[in-house]
Amino acid sequence: MTPDDVRAAAERLVQFHRRFAPLFGKDQAQDHAYTYLKGLMCCPERKSIEPIALCTGTGQVSGLQKFIAVAPWDAGDVQDEIQSVFADELAPSAAGAPIGTVGVIDESGFSQKGTKSAGVARQHNGRLGKEDNCQVGVYLIGVAPAGSALLGHRLYLHKSWYEGDEGARRREEAHIPEDLPFRTKPQIAGELIRDVIVTGIIGLDWITADEEYGQDGDLLDELEGLGQRYVMEVPTTTTVWTVDPASCVPPYSGRGQPPRRPSRAAVCSVAAELGADNARVDRMVTERRLAPC
């Protein structure tokens, strides 16, 4: 980046923060918010409170710590404003696009050394592509031609945090609300999507996710109940109906009870259906090549 690019980016950062500043209360809290935002973007090493306060702020380490830990600003209000920024600045670019605005459900892991951080456990870390001691968050990202933004997020609490007295002790020490039940990642995804729809700040034309979410029938049922279109990845071993099951009920033979259950002749795996589709495409291409001019 050139010096002019850096100056332009710094001015844009000030403008961006100005929209959120009133959500943090008094002027001092607003200044801490700006310091923390600069630190996340500029701090060259660990992006924790002390180096951020010393490198990008006025050196008020304890003040910045209190702002992050106990200051009475509402993270939900900040998230709603992020959705508004997406609706105002990015979503309009999807108006003429064939796909429109897309919501992407995904998760991300953050490696941890200890065992005290909320939800930390030995689990799959997508960043590393392997099992690791980490925290995992589930995210809903809004995507439009002009850019993307975080629309919602939740921390996934591993099931080990709900096992017996030890799990209860860990939740208490991490200040996790007593009435917060265990939720699977697809359940969290459903909450994020429902929150965006209920808030009504933006509309999502499509929802997409990988197979961990695509094979969860409850999540898909919820999306259909909300009238939300989706395209989800599923394992190739997933069995599907290639026609409407209602049309597969055998005709009544005139004897005994009339059939009520559909025949499974139209059921096959996704892999088999894809193979059949590819064969049909190949056959169409071959026929087109052989057709007389």
FIDO-561806 format. One record per residue (C-alpha): x, y, z; residue in one letter. Coordinates in steps of 0.02 Angstrom, whole numbers, padded with zeros to 5 digits, always signed. Layout:
# FIDO-561806
XYZA ...
***
This chain:
# FIDO-561806
+00000+00000+00000M +00058+00176-00038T +00056+00314+00094P -00100+00384+00011D -00184+00214+00022D -00143+00204+00207V -00213+00378+00239R -00372+00336+00144A -00393+00175+00242A -00367+00268+00407A -00500+00395+00359E -00619+00254+00311R -00588+00170+00479L -00634+00331+00571V -00795+00344+00469Q -00836+00161+00501F -00810+00179+00689H -00913+00339+00695R -01068+00240+00647R -01046+00120+00794F -00975+00241+00924A -01142+00292+01004P -01176+00110+01047L -01032+00111+01173F -01095+00254+01283G -00981+00390+01350K -00838+00471+01254D -00705+00374+01349Q -00788+00208+01307A -00802+00262+01125Q -00614+00299+01125D -00579+00125+01197H -00686+00049+01059A -00584+00141+00927Y -00420+00087+01008T -00475-00095+01010Y -00532-00088+00829L -00365-00014+00775K -00272-00145+00875G -00364-00289+00793L -00312-00222+00623M -00139-00154+00658C -00060-00242+00807C +00082-00346+00733P +00090-00482+00867E -00038-00553+00988R -00201-00459+00977K -00233-00460+01164S -00276-00312+01274I -00104-00260+01337E -00011-00250+01170P -00162-00163+01090I -00168-00032+01229A +00020-00002+01221L +00042-00005+01032C -00114+00080+00965T -00191+00169+01115G -00138+00283+01257T -00068+00143+01365G -00225+00126+01474Q -00217-00063+01491V -00337-00077+01639S -00460+00043+01558G -00464-00059+01397L -00481-00220+01497Q -00633-00152+01589K -00709-00093+01425F -00698-00268+01351I -00743-00366+01509A -00871-00267+01609V -00924-00109+01516A -01115-00105+01493P -01121-00099+01302W -01230-00227+01214D -01145-00341+01087A -01316-00378+01011G -01340-00194+00967D -01170-00192+00882V -01215-00349+00783Q -01380-00271+00726D -01286-00117+00666E -01167-00229+00567I -01319-00303+00481Q -01377-00126+00442S -01208-00084+00365V -01221-00241+00257F -01399-00193+00206A -01349-00013+00164D -01179-00035+00082E -01161-00214+00015L -01331-00295-00013A -01388-00169-00147P -01252-00237-00262S -01348-00402-00269A -01504-00321-00343A -01456-00363-00521G -01361-00523-00484A -01440-00690-00535P -01407-00769-00365I -01442-00620-00253G -01384-00608-00073T -01318-00769+00003V -01301-00821+00185G -01157-00941+00215V -01157-01048+00372I -00985-01107+00425D -00881-01137+00579E -00705-01094+00632S -00589-01159+00767G -00470-01063+00879F -00327-01160+00956S -00310-01145+01145Q -00177-01205+01267K -00282-01224+01424G -00450-01295+01476T -00536-01143+01555K -00597-01048+01402S -00783-01072+01371A -00817-01221+01259G -00636-01272+01237V -00615-01458+01203A -00524-01584+01096R -00623-01566+00935Q -00608-01536+00749H -00520-01374+00703N -00565-01326+00526G -00421-01203+00514R -00296-01343+00543L -00396-01481+00459G -00375-01596+00608K -00427-01624+00789E -00355-01498+00910D -00382-01421+01082N -00487-01272+01028C -00644-01168+01038Q -00766-01175+00893V -00886-01040+00836G -01031-01053+00712V -01050-00904+00596Y -01175-00834+00472L -01089-00731+00337I -01185-00620+00218G -01111-00621+00041V -01151-00499-00099A -01053-00449-00255P -00986-00294-00166A -00920-00389-00015G -00962-00492+00138S -01001-00461+00322A -01029-00558+00482L -01217-00564+00514L -01220-00677+00666G -01112-00789+00775H -01124-00909+00922R -00996-01005+01023L -01018-01194+01013Y -01009-01274+01185L -00940-01449+01163H -01047-01589+01236K -00911-01626+01365S -00960-01463+01449W -01129-01542+01490Y -01066-01707+01560E -01100-01733+01746G -01041-01628+01892D -00876-01587+01807E -00967-01508+01661G -01077-01406+01778A -00924-01345+01873R -00836-01292+01714R -00989-01197+01652R -01003-01106+01819E -00819-01058+01819E -00834-00992+01640A -00990-00890+01688H -01100-00983+01564I -01286-00954+01603P -01365-01098+01697E -01516-01103+01580D -01412-01117+01421L -01442-01294+01353P -01326-01397+01245F -01352-01355+01061R -01281-01443+00910T -01198-01340+00774K -01349-01357+00657P -01462-01299+00798Q -01352-01146+00822I -01357-01116+00633A -01546-01120+00639G -01546-00990+00778E -01432-00874+00679L -01539-00884+00523I -01700-00861+00622R -01629-00709+00710D -01586-00625+00544V -01758-00661+00474I -01847-00600+00632V -01742-00441+00641T -01792-00402+00463G -01644-00288+00428I -01589-00388+00277I -01660-00528+00170G -01561-00678+00113L -01605-00754-00055D -01511-00915-00019W -01429-01007+00126I -01284-01125+00094T -01175-01236+00204A -01069-01393+00203D -01129-01570+00237E -01127-01558+00427E -01276-01441+00409Y -01348-01510+00246G -01377-01683+00320Q -01471-01616+00471D -01655-01643+00433G -01718-01533+00575D -01620-01383+00508L -01685-01410+00332L -01864-01428+00397D -01843-01263+00491E -01779-01174+00336L -01927-01238+00236E -02045-01183+00375G -01970-01009+00367L -01990-01005+00178G -01801-00990+00159Q -01721-01059+00001R -01561-01157+00026Y -01426-01258-00062V -01334-01377+00055M -01195-01502+00031E -01238-01682+00078V -01135-01843+00083P -01138-01943-00079T -01212-02090+00018T -01370-01990+00058T -01526-02075-00011T -01653-01966-00102V -01819-01982-00192W -01799-01943-00376T -01987-01912-00393V -02127-01860-00276D -02155-02006-00153P -02343-01975-00163A -02338-02030-00345S -02251-02193-00300C -02394-02273-00203V -02438-02434-00297P -02613-02442-00373P -02747-02538-00278Y -02761-02717-00341S -02939-02738-00279G -02895-02858-00140R -02846-02825+00040G -02803-02656+00110Q -02764-02518-00015P -02576-02477-00020P -02527-02324+00079R -02337-02331+00080R -02243-02278-00076P -02133-02401-00168S -01948-02366-00147R -01909-02398-00328A -01874-02213-00351A -01752-02205-00204V -01565-02201-00238C -01404-02127-00170S -01345-01954-00221V -01192-02036-00301A -01303-02148-00408A -01414-02003-00461E -01263-01897-00506L -01195-02042-00607G -01360-02057-00699A -01364-01869-00731D -01186-01872-00798N -01230-02019-00910A -01381-01924-00977R -01274-01772-01013V -01143-01879-01101D -01279-01963-01203R -01354-01794-01252M -01183-01731-01306V -01151-01889-01408T -01321-01879-01492E -01292-01696-01533R -01126-01739-01613R -01205-01879-01715L -01356-01778-01769A -01354-01733-01954P -01325-01552-01997C 
***
